[in-house]
Amino acid sequence: MLIRIEIPVDAQGITALLRRAFNRDDEACLVHKLREDGLLTLGIVATDDDGGVIGYAAFSPVLIDGEDRQWVALAPLAVDQPFRGQGIGGQLLYTGLDTLNEFGYHGVVVLGSPDWYSRFGFRAAAELPLECRWPGSEVALQMFSLSDEALVGLSGQVEFAEHFNALS
């Protein structure tokens, strides 16, 4: 298995993986539209020995209270069913965080399970306080700071790319 930054030839495999992992087209369409519109900050793939995509993590820009604070959203994160429980999701996440840190980004937000994401250092965004427009997301909105100064004066509404509005 290899974890690396996605390249154009991975797009078809990423689409197929996302359709399998989520049993619908929504996440695959999201990534396609983000990529098409230049809003995919970073994509990390896990490939098997034959080069097939078995895991994927996408990162796209967010605004915080209307400002670009060099924060990104993680979504989607997916691992193919036969490979789950092997730590691939965590490897995708850590590789993404390390790469974003090298690129100079300040932090990452995600809507996800606090139990799972807290294992990787994410904490409740409501502590700052950060919030997003989706009702009931107070517990699920998690954040990870990539730098000490990233949290200074940080509060308000996290604004995901409009493309996320199509997700149900």
N, CA and C atoms as an extended XYZ file, in Angstrom:
504
Properties=species:S:1:pos:R:3:atomname:S:1:resname:S:1:resid:I:1 pbc="F F F"
N         0.845       -1.183        0.000 N   MET     1
C         0.000        0.000        0.000 CA  MET     1
C         0.890        1.246        0.000 C   MET     1
N         0.397        2.266       -0.715 N   LEU     2
C         1.121        3.520       -0.821 CA  LEU     2
C         0.158        4.667       -0.525 C   LEU     2
N         0.593        5.615        0.304 N   ILE     3
C        -0.176        6.828        0.594 CA  ILE     3
C         0.567        7.985       -0.070 C   ILE     3
N        -0.154        8.771       -0.891 N   ARG     4
C         0.499        9.855       -1.618 CA  ARG     4
C        -0.528       10.905       -2.028 C   ARG     4
N        -0.013       12.025       -2.530 N   ILE     5
C        -0.888       13.061       -3.075 CA  ILE     5
C        -1.488       12.544       -4.377 C   ILE     5
N        -2.766       12.835       -4.578 N   GLU     6
C        -3.419       12.366       -5.798 CA  GLU     6
C        -2.809       13.013       -7.036 C   GLU     6
N        -2.890       12.293       -8.138 N   ILE     7
C        -2.477       12.799       -9.449 CA  ILE     7
C        -3.665       12.623      -10.389 C   ILE     7
N        -3.669       13.320      -11.533 N   PRO     8
C        -4.845       13.283      -12.410 CA  PRO     8
C        -5.330       11.885      -12.787 C   PRO     8
N        -4.434       10.951      -12.969 N   VAL     9
C        -4.835        9.601      -13.366 CA  VAL     9
C        -5.648        8.893      -12.266 C   VAL     9
N        -5.625        9.400      -11.037 N   ASP    10
C        -6.368        8.803       -9.919 CA  ASP    10
C        -7.853        9.151       -9.936 C   ASP    10
N        -8.261       10.154      -10.698 N   ALA    11
C        -9.630       10.682      -10.608 CA  ALA    11
C       -10.697        9.608      -10.782 C   ALA    11
N       -10.549        8.751      -11.767 N   GLN    12
C       -11.557        7.715      -12.005 CA  GLN    12
C       -11.626        6.730      -10.835 C   GLN    12
N       -10.479        6.352      -10.294 N   GLY    13
C       -10.447        5.447       -9.147 CA  GLY    13
C       -11.029        6.084       -7.894 C   GLY    13
N       -10.801        7.384       -7.713 N   ILE    14
C       -11.366        8.114       -6.571 CA  ILE    14
C       -12.890        8.133       -6.683 C   ILE    14
N       -13.389        8.433       -7.871 N   THR    15
C       -14.839        8.454       -8.088 CA  THR    15
C       -15.450        7.098       -7.776 C   THR    15
N       -14.844        6.034       -8.271 N   ALA    16
C       -15.367        4.683       -8.028 CA  ALA    16
C       -15.336        4.346       -6.538 C   ALA    16
N       -14.241        4.679       -5.868 N   LEU    17
C       -14.136        4.419       -4.425 CA  LEU    17
C       -15.229        5.154       -3.660 C   LEU    17
N       -15.422        6.443       -3.940 N   LEU    18
C       -16.409        7.231       -3.204 CA  LEU    18
C       -17.822        6.696       -3.429 C   LEU    18
N       -18.122        6.255       -4.633 N   ARG    19
C       -19.439        5.662       -4.899 CA  ARG    19
C       -19.632        4.381       -4.096 C   ARG    19
N       -18.591        3.542       -4.032 N   ARG    20
C       -18.684        2.297       -3.254 CA  ARG    20
C       -18.787        2.594       -1.761 C   ARG    20
N       -17.944        3.487       -1.275 N   ALA    21
C       -17.858        3.742        0.164 CA  ALA    21
C       -19.124        4.372        0.725 C   ALA    21
N       -19.782        5.229       -0.053 N   PHE    22
C       -20.954        5.941        0.453 CA  PHE    22
C       -22.271        5.423       -0.132 C   PHE    22
N       -22.196        4.455       -1.043 N   ASN    23
C       -23.386        3.874       -1.678 CA  ASN    23
C       -24.281        4.920       -2.325 C   ASN    23
N       -23.667        5.950       -2.879 N   ARG    24
C       -24.387        7.004       -3.593 CA  ARG    24
C       -23.367        7.824       -4.381 C   ARG    24
N       -23.839        8.758       -5.183 N   ASP    25
C       -22.966        9.561       -6.033 CA  ASP    25
C       -22.572       10.901       -5.420 C   ASP    25
N       -23.216       11.323       -4.339 N   ASP    26
C       -23.062       12.682       -3.822 CA  ASP    26
C       -21.611       13.082       -3.547 C   ASP    26
N       -20.877       12.247       -2.825 N   GLU    27
C       -19.504       12.595       -2.461 CA  GLU    27
C       -18.588       12.589       -3.687 C   GLU    27
N       -18.818       11.649       -4.599 N   ALA    28
C       -18.033       11.617       -5.838 CA  ALA    28
C       -18.283       12.879       -6.660 C   ALA    28
N       -19.535       13.303       -6.735 N   CYS    29
C       -19.875       14.538       -7.456 CA  CYS    29
C       -19.263       15.754       -6.774 C   CYS    29
N       -19.290       15.768       -5.442 N   LEU    30
C       -18.685       16.871       -4.688 CA  LEU    30
C       -17.210       17.025       -5.050 C   LEU    30
N       -16.465       15.939       -4.981 N   VAL    31
C       -15.032       15.997       -5.264 CA  VAL    31
C       -14.787       16.400       -6.720 C   VAL    31
N       -15.569       15.858       -7.625 N   HIS    32
C       -15.429       16.214       -9.037 CA  HIS    32
C       -15.635       17.720       -9.232 C   HIS    32
N       -16.685       18.272       -8.630 N   LYS    33
C       -16.983       19.696       -8.787 CA  LYS    33
C       -15.931       20.573       -8.100 C   LYS    33
N       -15.468       20.160       -6.923 N   LEU    34
C       -14.408       20.913       -6.251 CA  LEU    34
C       -13.146       20.940       -7.121 C   LEU    34
N       -12.786       19.782       -7.659 N   ARG    35
C       -11.600       19.688       -8.517 CA  ARG    35
C       -11.774       20.540       -9.769 C   ARG    35
N       -12.944       20.420      -10.392 N   GLU    36
C       -13.246       21.146      -11.628 CA  GLU    36
C       -13.178       22.669      -11.427 C   GLU    36
N       -13.604       23.131      -10.266 N   ASP    37
C       -13.639       24.568       -9.976 CA  ASP    37
C       -12.383       25.078       -9.260 C   ASP    37
N       -11.365       24.240       -9.161 N   GLY    38
C       -10.111       24.666       -8.547 CA  GLY    38
C       -10.190       24.830       -7.041 C   GLY    38
N       -11.129       24.140       -6.411 N   LEU    39
C       -11.326       24.277       -4.969 CA  LEU    39
C       -10.866       23.051       -4.181 C   LEU    39
N       -10.132       22.183       -4.820 N   LEU    40
C        -9.586       21.028       -4.119 CA  LEU    40
C        -8.155       21.395       -3.722 C   LEU    40
N        -7.992       21.766       -2.467 N   THR    41
C        -6.688       22.183       -1.963 CA  THR    41
C        -5.696       21.038       -1.996 C   THR    41
N        -6.168       19.858       -1.591 N   LEU    42
C        -5.294       18.696       -1.482 CA  LEU    42
C        -6.138       17.435       -1.521 C   LEU    42
N        -5.650       16.434       -2.229 N   GLY    43
C        -6.252       15.110       -2.219 CA  GLY    43
C        -5.168       14.095       -1.906 C   GLY    43
N        -5.444       13.212       -0.964 N   ILE    44
C        -4.497       12.164       -0.572 CA  ILE    44
C        -5.140       10.819       -0.899 C   ILE    44
N        -4.407        9.957       -1.583 N   VAL    45
C        -4.923        8.636       -1.922 CA  VAL    45
C        -4.107        7.546       -1.238 C   VAL    45
N        -4.778        6.442       -0.972 N   ALA    46
C        -4.126        5.191       -0.587 CA  ALA    46
C        -4.361        4.249       -1.756 C   ALA    46
N        -3.294        3.644       -2.238 N   THR    47
C        -3.415        2.713       -3.357 CA  THR    47
C        -2.913        1.336       -2.947 C   THR    47
N        -3.514        0.319       -3.567 N   ASP    48
C        -3.058       -1.048       -3.323 CA  ASP    48
C        -1.824       -1.329       -4.176 C   ASP    48
N        -1.330       -2.544       -4.121 N   ASP    49
C        -0.098       -2.893       -4.830 CA  ASP    49
C        -0.232       -2.783       -6.347 C   ASP    49
N        -1.472       -2.823       -6.838 N   ASP    50
C        -1.712       -2.702       -8.275 CA  ASP    50
C        -2.027       -1.265       -8.688 C   ASP    50
N        -1.991       -0.320       -7.742 N   GLY    51
C        -2.266        1.083       -8.044 CA  GLY    51
C        -3.723        1.468       -7.943 C   GLY    51
N        -4.588        0.533       -7.533 N   GLY    52
C        -6.008        0.841       -7.366 CA  GLY    52
C        -6.237        1.700       -6.135 C   GLY    52
N        -7.150        2.658       -6.232 N   VAL    53
C        -7.448        3.557       -5.116 CA  VAL    53
C        -8.312        2.832       -4.086 C   VAL    53
N        -7.793        2.730       -2.851 N   ILE    54
C        -8.529        2.060       -1.773 CA  ILE    54
C        -8.859        3.008       -0.623 C   ILE    54
N        -8.353        4.239       -0.697 N   GLY    55
C        -8.654        5.233        0.326 CA  GLY    55
C        -8.437        6.621       -0.232 C   GLY    55
N        -9.158        7.588        0.350 N   TYR    56
C        -9.069        8.951       -0.162 CA  TYR    56
C        -9.460        9.952        0.916 C   TYR    56
N        -8.738       11.076        0.924 N   ALA    57
C        -9.082       12.206        1.787 CA  ALA    57
C        -8.967       13.483        0.956 C   ALA    57
N       -10.018       14.301        0.989 N   ALA    58
C       -10.037       15.561        0.247 CA  ALA    58
C       -10.065       16.733        1.219 C   ALA    58
N        -9.343       17.783        0.861 N   PHE    59
C        -9.294       19.004        1.655 CA  PHE    59
C        -9.619       20.182        0.742 C   PHE    59
N       -10.516       21.055        1.195 N   SER    60
C       -10.913       22.220        0.394 CA  SER    60
C       -10.987       23.446        1.301 C   SER    60
N       -10.844       24.646        0.707 N   PRO    61
C       -10.783       25.859        1.528 CA  PRO    61
C       -12.109       26.198        2.208 C   PRO    61
N       -11.998       26.778        3.383 N   VAL    62
C       -13.160       27.341        4.087 CA  VAL    62
C       -12.838       28.785        4.444 C   VAL    62
N       -13.889       29.561        4.616 N   LEU    63
C       -13.755       30.913        5.151 CA  LEU    63
C       -14.219       30.876        6.597 C   LEU    63
N       -13.668       31.729        7.419 N   ILE    64
C       -14.118       31.847        8.803 CA  ILE    64
C       -14.547       33.290        9.001 C   ILE    64
N       -15.837       33.446        9.248 N   ASP    65
C       -16.455       34.768        9.321 CA  ASP    65
C       -16.121       35.609        8.089 C   ASP    65
N       -16.162       34.967        6.935 N   GLY    66
C       -15.945       35.652        5.672 CA  GLY    66
C       -14.500       35.909        5.297 C   GLY    66
N       -13.564       35.479        6.129 N   GLU    67
C       -12.141       35.716        5.871 CA  GLU    67
C       -11.412       34.423        5.538 C   GLU    67
N       -10.440       34.525        4.633 N   ASP    68
C        -9.562       33.404        4.355 CA  ASP    68
C        -8.480       33.391        5.428 C   ASP    68
N        -8.606       32.473        6.362 N   ARG    69
C        -7.641       32.354        7.467 CA  ARG    69
C        -6.680       31.181        7.246 C   ARG    69
N        -6.631       30.682        6.002 N   GLN    70
C        -5.778       29.543        5.650 CA  GLN    70
C        -6.176       28.269        6.398 C   GLN    70
N        -7.494       28.083        6.514 N   TRP    71
C        -8.057       26.864        7.060 CA  TRP    71
C        -8.725       26.099        5.929 C   TRP    71
N        -8.796       24.783        6.076 N   VAL    72
C        -9.447       23.929        5.083 CA  VAL    72
C       -10.398       22.962        5.773 C   VAL    72
N       -11.306       22.415        4.967 N   ALA    73
C       -12.219       21.375        5.440 CA  ALA    73
C       -11.734       20.029        4.939 C   ALA    73
N       -11.860       19.022        5.763 N   LEU    74
C       -11.629       17.642        5.362 CA  LEU    74
C       -12.975       17.026        5.011 C   LEU    74
N       -13.161       16.657        3.771 N   ALA    75
C       -14.390       15.963        3.347 CA  ALA    75
C       -14.321       15.722        1.845 C   ALA    75
N       -14.600       14.530        1.449 N   PRO    76
C       -14.839       13.338        2.253 CA  PRO    76
C       -13.538       12.603        2.613 C   PRO    76
N       -13.676       11.698        3.566 N   LEU    77
C       -12.625       10.743        3.926 CA  LEU    77
C       -13.260        9.371        3.767 C   LEU    77
N       -12.641        8.521        2.959 N   ALA    78
C       -13.237        7.210        2.691 CA  ALA    78
C       -12.163        6.142        2.553 C   ALA    78
N       -12.484        4.946        3.033 N   VAL    79
C       -11.640        3.768        2.854 CA  VAL    79
C       -12.548        2.655        2.351 C   VAL    79
N       -12.088        1.951        1.331 N   ASP    80
C       -12.858        0.853        0.760 CA  ASP    80
C       -13.145       -0.208        1.831 C   ASP    80
N       -14.345       -0.731        1.824 N   GLN    81
C       -14.820       -1.649        2.867 CA  GLN    81
C       -13.829       -2.769        3.205 C   GLN    81
N       -13.260       -3.483        2.248 N   PRO    82
C       -12.363       -4.587        2.624 CA  PRO    82
C       -11.094       -4.151        3.357 C   PRO    82
N       -10.779       -2.866        3.315 N   PHE    83
C        -9.542       -2.365        3.909 CA  PHE    83
C        -9.765       -1.564        5.187 C   PHE    83
N       -11.011       -1.464        5.636 N   ARG    84
C       -11.298       -0.709        6.856 CA  ARG    84
C       -10.770       -1.451        8.078 C   ARG    84
N       -10.476       -0.689        9.121 N   GLY    85
C        -9.981       -1.271       10.364 CA  GLY    85
C        -8.491       -1.565       10.339 C   GLY    85
N        -7.798       -1.097        9.309 N   GLN    86
C        -6.359       -1.343        9.184 CA  GLN    86
C        -5.538       -0.071        9.397 C   GLN    86
N        -6.196        1.012        9.798 N   GLY    87
C        -5.488        2.260       10.062 CA  GLY    87
C        -5.260        3.126        8.837 C   GLY    87
N        -5.855        2.779        7.712 N   ILE    88
C        -5.640        3.544        6.486 CA  ILE    88
C        -6.240        4.944        6.608 C   ILE    88
N        -7.420        5.063        7.197 N   GLY    89
C        -8.036        6.371        7.385 CA  GLY    89
C        -7.133        7.300        8.180 C   GLY    89
N        -6.546        6.788        9.242 N   GLY    90
C        -5.624        7.582       10.054 CA  GLY    90
C        -4.375        7.967        9.282 C   GLY    90
N        -3.860        7.060        8.465 N   GLN    91
C        -2.679        7.368        7.654 CA  GLN    91
C        -2.991        8.453        6.626 C   GLN    91
N        -4.173        8.369        6.003 N   LEU    92
C        -4.592        9.408        5.065 CA  LEU    92
C        -4.675       10.757        5.781 C   LEU    92
N        -5.277       10.743        6.957 N   LEU    93
C        -5.448       11.964        7.738 CA  LEU    93
C        -4.096       12.564        8.126 C   LEU    93
N        -3.205       11.755        8.701 N   TYR    94
C        -1.899       12.260        9.112 CA  TYR    94
C        -1.090       12.780        7.925 C   TYR    94
N        -1.134       12.087        6.796 N   THR    95
C        -0.410       12.545        5.610 CA  THR    95
C        -0.971       13.879        5.142 C   THR    95
N        -2.293       14.003        5.160 N   GLY    96
C        -2.922       15.272        4.786 CA  GLY    96
C        -2.526       16.396        5.719 C   GLY    96
N        -2.567       16.155        7.020 N   LEU    97
C        -2.204       17.188        7.996 CA  LEU    97
C        -0.739       17.608        7.834 C   LEU    97
N         0.151       16.634        7.654 N   ASP    98
C         1.570       16.952        7.471 CA  ASP    98
C         1.789       17.785        6.212 C   ASP    98
N         1.122       17.403        5.127 N   THR    99
C         1.278       18.119        3.860 CA  THR    99
C         0.727       19.537        3.963 C   THR    99
N        -0.442       19.678        4.570 N   LEU   100
C        -1.030       21.006        4.742 CA  LEU   100
C        -0.134       21.894        5.601 C   LEU   100
N         0.454       21.316        6.630 N   ASN   101
C         1.385       22.060        7.483 CA  ASN   101
C         2.583       22.541        6.661 C   ASN   101
N         3.129       21.663        5.819 N   GLU   102
C         4.257       22.049        4.959 CA  GLU   102
C         3.860       23.162        3.994 C   GLU   102
N         2.608       23.156        3.536 N   PHE   103
C         2.122       24.172        2.605 CA  PHE   103
C         1.781       25.491        3.302 C   PHE   103
N         1.815       25.510        4.643 N   GLY   104
C         1.577       26.737        5.385 CA  GLY   104
C         0.130       26.980        5.804 C   GLY   104
N        -0.710       25.964        5.718 N   TYR   105
C        -2.092       26.133        6.186 CA  TYR   105
C        -2.122       26.160        7.711 C   TYR   105
N        -3.179       26.766        8.261 N   HIS   106
C        -3.244       26.964        9.708 CA  HIS   106
C        -4.102       25.951       10.443 C   HIS   106
N        -5.092       25.359        9.765 N   GLY   107
C        -5.940       24.421       10.468 CA  GLY   107
C        -6.911       23.718        9.560 C   GLY   107
N        -7.591       22.726       10.162 N   VAL   108
C        -8.530       21.870        9.447 CA  VAL   108
C        -9.805       21.734       10.269 C   VAL   108
N       -10.946       21.813        9.599 N   VAL   109
C       -12.225       21.513       10.233 CA  VAL   109
C       -12.827       20.295        9.543 C   VAL   109
N       -13.651       19.585       10.290 N   VAL   110
C       -14.338       18.418        9.745 CA  VAL   110
C       -15.660       18.256       10.465 C   VAL   110
N       -16.653       17.795        9.749 N   LEU   111
C       -17.916       17.368       10.352 CA  LEU   111
C       -17.839       15.858       10.462 C   LEU   111
N       -17.698       15.366       11.676 N   GLY   112
C       -17.514       13.926       11.842 CA  GLY   112
C       -17.623       13.501       13.286 C   GLY   112
N       -17.347       12.239       13.502 N   SER   113
C       -17.453       11.625       14.816 CA  SER   113
C       -16.372       12.149       15.766 C   SER   113
N       -16.787       12.820       16.844 N   PRO   114
C       -15.788       13.281       17.818 CA  PRO   114
C       -14.970       12.128       18.393 C   PRO   114
N       -15.590       10.974       18.591 N   ASP   115
C       -14.847        9.830       19.129 CA  ASP   115
C       -13.704        9.424       18.207 C   ASP   115
N       -13.964        9.399       16.905 N   TRP   116
C       -12.929        8.980       15.957 CA  TRP   116
C       -11.885       10.072       15.784 C   TRP   116
N       -12.307       11.288       15.506 N   TYR   117
C       -11.357       12.366       15.195 CA  TYR   117
C       -10.547       12.808       16.404 C   TYR   117
N       -11.075       12.670       17.617 N   SER   118
C       -10.305       13.075       18.804 CA  SER   118
C        -9.057       12.206       18.974 C   SER   118
N        -9.066       10.999       18.444 N   ARG   119
C        -7.883       10.129       18.516 CA  ARG   119
C        -6.697       10.716       17.761 C   ARG   119
N        -6.991       11.656       16.849 N   PHE   120
C        -5.945       12.248       16.020 CA  PHE   120
C        -5.663       13.699       16.396 C   PHE   120
N        -6.204       14.125       17.551 N   GLY   121
C        -5.923       15.467       18.041 CA  GLY   121
C        -6.965       16.512       17.691 C   GLY   121
N        -8.041       16.123       17.018 N   PHE   122
C        -9.124       17.069       16.742 CA  PHE   122
C        -9.890       17.332       18.030 C   PHE   122
N       -10.433       18.529       18.136 N   ARG   123
C       -11.268       18.854       19.302 CA  ARG   123
C       -12.487       19.644       18.845 C   ARG   123
N       -13.424       19.776       19.737 N   ALA   124
C       -14.681       20.438       19.405 CA  ALA   124
C       -14.427       21.879       18.977 C   ALA   124
N       -14.926       22.233       17.814 N   ALA   125
C       -14.759       23.595       17.302 CA  ALA   125
C       -15.562       24.594       18.124 C   ALA   125
N       -16.594       24.124       18.796 N   ALA   126
C       -17.430       25.005       19.616 CA  ALA   126
C       -16.636       25.643       20.757 C   ALA   126
N       -15.490       25.063       21.109 N   GLU   127
C       -14.650       25.626       22.174 CA  GLU   127
C       -14.148       27.025       21.831 C   GLU   127
N       -14.031       27.364       20.560 N   LEU   128
C       -13.388       28.630       20.169 CA  LEU   128
C       -14.247       29.883       20.323 C   LEU   128
N       -15.375       30.091       19.938 N   PRO   129
C       -16.328       29.172       19.333 CA  PRO   129
C       -16.351       29.289       17.801 C   PRO   129
N       -16.393       28.138       17.147 N   LEU   130
C       -16.640       28.058       15.712 CA  LEU   130
C       -17.942       27.301       15.514 C   LEU   130
N       -18.662       27.677       14.476 N   GLU   131
C       -19.918       27.004       14.150 CA  GLU   131
C       -20.063       26.973       12.635 C   GLU   131
N       -21.005       26.175       12.161 N   CYS   132
C       -21.319       26.193       10.732 CA  CYS   132
C       -22.831       26.263       10.570 C   CYS   132
N       -23.269       26.461        9.362 N   ARG   133
C       -24.666       26.782        9.110 CA  ARG   133
C       -25.626       25.604        9.240 C   ARG   133
N       -25.123       24.369        9.284 N   TRP   134
C       -26.015       23.215        9.318 CA  TRP   134
C       -26.515       22.948       10.734 C   TRP   134
N       -27.823       22.923       10.904 N   PRO   135
C       -28.402       22.652       12.232 CA  PRO   135
C       -27.950       21.292       12.761 C   PRO   135
N       -27.702       21.246       14.040 N   GLY   136
C       -27.323       19.994       14.683 CA  GLY   136
C       -25.860       19.613       14.496 C   GLY   136
N       -25.057       20.517       13.977 N   SER   137
C       -23.649       20.186       13.713 CA  SER   137
C       -22.712       20.590       14.857 C   SER   137
N       -23.266       21.097       15.939 N   GLU   138
C       -22.436       21.618       17.024 CA  GLU   138
C       -21.462       20.575       17.566 C   GLU   138
N       -21.906       19.355       17.737 N   VAL   139
C       -21.046       18.301       18.274 CA  VAL   139
C       -20.114       17.759       17.199 C   VAL   139
N       -20.603       17.646       15.968 N   ALA   140
C       -19.831       17.032       14.887 CA  ALA   140
C       -18.731       17.935       14.338 C   ALA   140
N       -18.849       19.248       14.481 N   LEU   141
C       -17.839       20.148       13.932 CA  LEU   141
C       -16.586       20.083       14.808 C   LEU   141
N       -15.526       19.544       14.219 N   GLN   142
C       -14.255       19.355       14.914 CA  GLN   142
C       -13.185       20.201       14.231 C   GLN   142
N       -12.131       20.518       14.953 N   MET   143
C       -11.055       21.313       14.363 CA  MET   143
C        -9.701       20.817       14.848 C   MET   143
N        -8.703       21.083       14.003 N   PHE   144
C        -7.316       20.725       14.304 CA  PHE   144
C        -6.447       21.910       13.915 C   PHE   144
N        -5.679       22.423       14.847 N   SER   145
C        -4.805       23.569       14.599 CA  SER   145
C        -3.442       23.075       14.130 C   SER   145
N        -2.954       23.666       13.045 N   LEU   146
C        -1.644       23.302       12.509 CA  LEU   146
C        -0.534       24.252       12.957 C   LEU   146
N        -0.905       25.335       13.640 N   SER   147
C         0.104       26.278       14.124 CA  SER   147
C        -0.396       26.954       15.388 C   SER   147
N         0.522       27.451       16.187 N   ASP   148
C         0.165       28.100       17.448 CA  ASP   148
C        -0.685       29.342       17.224 C   ASP   148
N        -0.348       30.116       16.207 N   GLU   149
C        -1.074       31.361       15.965 CA  GLU   149
C        -2.420       31.138       15.279 C   GLU   149
N        -2.699       29.922       14.864 N   ALA   150
C        -3.926       29.637       14.120 CA  ALA   150
C        -5.194       29.915       14.920 C   ALA   150
N        -5.122       29.822       16.216 N   LEU   151
C        -6.313       29.976       17.051 CA  LEU   151
C        -6.505       31.402       17.577 C   LEU   151
N        -5.511       32.260       17.389 N   VAL   152
C        -5.591       33.623       17.908 CA  VAL   152
C        -6.714       34.383       17.205 C   VAL   152
N        -7.687       34.815       17.998 N   GLY   153
C        -8.811       35.591       17.474 CA  GLY   153
C        -9.743       34.816       16.560 C   GLY   153
N        -9.657       33.502       16.591 N   LEU   154
C       -10.473       32.680       15.703 CA  LEU   154
C       -11.820       32.376       16.337 C   LEU   154
N       -12.884       32.808       15.687 N   SER   155
C       -14.238       32.489       16.132 CA  SER   155
C       -15.189       32.850       15.004 C   SER   155
N       -16.380       32.299       15.092 N   GLY   156
C       -17.400       32.660       14.113 CA  GLY   156
C       -17.854       31.519       13.247 C   GLY   156
N       -18.407       31.877       12.107 N   GLN   157
C       -19.033       30.940       11.182 CA  GLN   157
C       -17.998       30.356       10.216 C   GLN   157
N       -17.929       29.017       10.160 N   VAL   158
C       -17.102       28.329        9.175 CA  VAL   158
C       -17.951       28.188        7.916 C   VAL   158
N       -17.447       28.716        6.814 N   GLU   159
C       -18.194       28.701        5.557 CA  GLU   159
C       -17.517       27.734        4.583 C   GLU   159
N       -18.174       26.596        4.365 N   PHE   160
C       -17.701       25.603        3.408 CA  PHE   160
C       -18.016       26.087        1.996 C   PHE   160
N       -17.319       25.554        1.004 N   ALA   161
C       -17.605       25.879       -0.390 CA  ALA   161
C       -19.082       25.561       -0.690 C   ALA   161
N       -19.686       26.352       -1.546 N   GLU   162
C       -21.103       26.178       -1.916 CA  GLU   162
C       -21.401       24.753       -2.378 C   GLU   162
N       -20.420       24.073       -2.925 N   HIS   163
C       -20.608       22.718       -3.433 CA  HIS   163
C       -21.122       21.761       -2.356 C   HIS   163
N       -20.819       22.049       -1.101 N   PHE   164
C       -21.247       21.179       -0.002 CA  PHE   164
C       -22.752       21.260        0.233 C   PHE   164
N       -23.401       22.299       -0.256 N   ASN   165
C       -24.841       22.448       -0.065 CA  ASN   165
C       -25.634       21.345       -0.758 C   ASN   165
N       -25.040       20.686       -1.740 N   ALA   166
C       -25.729       19.626       -2.466 CA  ALA   166
C       -25.769       18.318       -1.676 C   ALA   166
N       -24.960       18.207       -0.616 N   LEU   167
C       -24.948       16.975        0.188 CA  LEU   167
C       -26.160       16.925        1.098 C   LEU   167
N       -26.677       15.743        1.258 N   SER   168
C       -27.830       15.600        2.157 CA  SER   168
C       -27.465       14.793        3.381 C   SER   168
